[in-house]
């Protein structure tokens, strides 16, 4: 079971379908495919589904900004204003860069803990049936 969980997360980090590992999740920087090209899984499971990915992105950003700020504040002699501006710029740029990974990790974790039902697959898009 633990191995299946880590497999799902590793597939997510590669921005692939967490179930089959074949289909790409994104067609652009922010635009997601509707379904997996490998197994036909519908990525968006309902209204507000990806709200959890916002929490992942926010928590990681907050941890990194806080640790970076205090690390630079107490560990270097860089001016406080420079540290503040660097932290502010990071807190805007990082969430945009991490957006795809946050969504992908959310999808991987959610699909592991709440496996999809048959109605969540699009048979028209499926080439090989349901994985796992």
Secondary structure, 3 states (H helix, E strand, C coil): CHHHHHHHHHHHHCCECCCCCCCECECCCCCECCECCCCCEECCCCCCCCHHHHHHHHHHHHHHHHHHHHHHHHHCCCCHHHHHHHHHHHHHHHHHHHHHHHHHHHHHHHHHHCCCCHHHECCCCCCCCCCC
